Amino acid sequence: MTTDGLDDQVIGVLGGTGAQGRGLALRLAQGGMSVVLGSRDAGRAGEAAAALHPAVTGTDNASCAEQATIVIVAVPYEGHRELLAELEPQLRGKIVVDCVNPLGFDKQGPFPIRVPDRSACEEAAAILTESTVVGAFHNVSAVILLDESIESVGSDVLVLGEDREAVDTIIALTARIAGARGVFGGRLRNAFQVEALTANLIAINRRYKTHASISITGV
Ligand SMILES: NC(=O)c1ccc[n+]([C@@H]2O[C@H](COP(=O)([O-])OP(=O)(O)OC[C@H]3O[C@@H](n4cnc5c(N)ncnc54)[C@H](OP(=O)(O)O)[C@@H]3O)[C@@H](O)[C@H]2O)c1
């Protein structure tokens, strides 16, 4: 039993068969959370879950959104708008955590894509008017999350949102990941540069052959 109030929460991960979704699921399950992976294919989610941790199960995205009390969105930006519009009813009344980075890649490397609502987080908030959207986990590397030889992920996580209570809940959830610390990063109108910053981190990774993340000093 912990004192963060999260013991009864069930964490859903839409697109949970991908590297980021599996990585977050693994670390949250290791931190004592129950996690449901969602996929367009329930069987694929079941297989991914079975390979991760006993506290992780898998199902289709709609059942995942229904079963979970806090839902993380971990699909590529290309599928973001359509998936959230489809699951809007199941996501009502819940905290939806968006970690989607709209990025492009060309010969010169990674770069942020300009999206109609400025950021994936603001797009989510525009679609999910009955949910509480929080941005988090944009700058945490899936490679680090999935590498069980690394005990502490050693990263700060900028948590963005309009609702202080929901932001505090996700800061507490971040603390369930060994070596991660949530730091309030502003309202959703500040999500663009957090999503875009991942392009800088990927450029760093390529140059220095590493998996960089962020660290905030002064707090
Ligand atoms: N990888 C990282 O290190 C990292 C770090 C921070 C943030 N992120 C963000 O996290 C998100 C997921 O990253 P990822 O690397 O895990 O991506 P990914 O492996 O390409 O995709 C994740 C999952 O999304 C589902 N999916 C793919 N296309 C879809 C579509 N059009 N509509 C609905 N679902 C779709 C797939 O699951 P099914 O086929 O099983 O449905 C896939 O396994 C991205 O938005 C990325 O920007 C990634």
The ligand as a Tripos MOL2 file, in Angstrom:
@<TRIPOS>MOLECULE
LIG
   48    52     1     0     0
SMALL
NO_CHARGES

@<TRIPOS>ATOM
      1 N1          9.7260    5.4750  -29.0140 N.am      1 LIG1
      2 C1         10.1110    6.4010  -28.1350 C.2       1 LIG1
      3 O1         11.2370    6.3720  -27.6130 O.2       1 LIG1
      4 C2          9.1550    7.5090  -27.7480 C.ar      1 LIG1
      5 C3          9.5210    8.4060  -26.7220 C.ar      1 LIG1
      6 C4          8.6200    9.4020  -26.3400 C.ar      1 LIG1
      7 C5          7.4000    9.5210  -26.9750 C.ar      1 LIG1
      8 N2          7.0800    8.6620  -27.9840 N.ar      1 LIG1
      9 C6          5.7900    8.8040  -28.6640 C.3       1 LIG1
     10 O2          5.0030    7.6870  -28.2970 O.3       1 LIG1
     11 C7          4.1990    7.2860  -29.4120 C.3       1 LIG1
     12 C8          4.4490    5.8070  -29.6690 C.3       1 LIG1
     13 O3          5.7800    5.6180  -30.0170 O.3       1 LIG1
     14 P1          6.2900    4.1810  -30.4860 P.3       1 LIG1
     15 O4          7.7160    4.3190  -30.8210 O.co2     1 LIG1
     16 O5          5.8710    3.1650  -29.5020 O.co2     1 LIG1
     17 O6          5.4440    4.0470  -31.8430 O.3       1 LIG1
     18 P2          5.0460    2.7970  -32.7440 P.3       1 LIG1
     19 O7          5.7210    1.5740  -32.2480 O.co2     1 LIG1
     20 O8          5.2510    3.2040  -34.1610 O.co2     1 LIG1
     21 O9          3.4770    2.7210  -32.5090 O.3       1 LIG1
     22 C9          2.8890    2.3010  -31.3000 C.3       1 LIG1
     23 C10         1.6710    1.4440  -31.5970 C.3       1 LIG1
     24 O10         0.6300    2.2540  -32.1590 O.3       1 LIG1
     25 C11        -0.2080    1.4360  -32.9600 C.3       1 LIG1
     26 N3         -0.4500    2.1500  -34.2230 N.ar      1 LIG1
     27 C12         0.4110    2.3330  -35.2640 C.ar      1 LIG1
     28 N4         -0.1600    3.0820  -36.2270 N.ar      1 LIG1
     29 C13        -1.4130    3.3700  -35.7700 C.ar      1 LIG1
     30 C14        -2.4930    4.0970  -36.3230 C.ar      1 LIG1
     31 N5         -2.4190    4.7030  -37.5190 N.pl3     1 LIG1
     32 N6         -3.6480    4.1870  -35.5920 N.ar      1 LIG1
     33 C15        -3.7470    3.5690  -34.3760 C.ar      1 LIG1
     34 N7         -2.7510    2.8660  -33.8080 N.ar      1 LIG1
     35 C16        -1.6020    2.7830  -34.4910 C.ar      1 LIG1
     36 C17         0.5150    0.1090  -33.1810 C.3       1 LIG1
     37 O11        -0.1430   -0.8450  -32.3750 O.3       1 LIG1
     38 P3         -1.1760   -1.9170  -32.9850 P.3       1 LIG1
     39 O12        -0.7470   -2.1960  -34.3990 O.co2     1 LIG1
     40 O13        -0.9800   -3.0780  -32.0770 O.co2     1 LIG1
     41 O14        -2.5090   -1.2580  -32.8790 O.co2     1 LIG1
     42 C18         1.9020    0.3570  -32.6170 C.3       1 LIG1
     43 O15         2.4610   -0.7930  -32.0090 O.3       1 LIG1
     44 C19         4.5910    8.1780  -30.5990 C.3       1 LIG1
     45 O16         3.6250    9.1800  -30.7870 O.3       1 LIG1
     46 C20         5.9200    8.7800  -30.1820 C.3       1 LIG1
     47 O17         6.0910   10.0930  -30.6960 O.3       1 LIG1
     48 C21         7.9270    7.6390  -28.3800 C.ar      1 LIG1
@<TRIPOS>BOND
     1     1     2 1
     2     2     3 2
     3     2     4 1
     4     4     5 ar
     5     4    48 ar
     6     5     6 ar
     7     6     7 ar
     8     7     8 ar
     9     8     9 1
    10     8    48 ar
    11     9    10 1
    12     9    46 1
    13    10    11 1
    14    11    12 1
    15    11    44 1
    16    12    13 1
    17    13    14 1
    18    14    15 2
    19    14    16 1
    20    14    17 1
    21    17    18 1
    22    18    19 2
    23    18    20 1
    24    18    21 1
    25    21    22 1
    26    22    23 1
    27    23    24 1
    28    23    42 1
    29    24    25 1
    30    25    26 1
    31    25    36 1
    32    26    27 ar
    33    26    35 ar
    34    27    28 ar
    35    28    29 ar
    36    29    30 ar
    37    29    35 ar
    38    30    31 1
    39    30    32 ar
    40    32    33 ar
    41    33    34 ar
    42    34    35 ar
    43    36    37 1
    44    36    42 1
    45    37    38 1
    46    38    39 2
    47    38    40 1
    48    38    41 1
    49    42    43 1
    50    44    45 1
    51    44    46 1
    52    46    47 1
@<TRIPOS>SUBSTRUCTURE
     1 LIG1         1 GROUP 0 **** ****
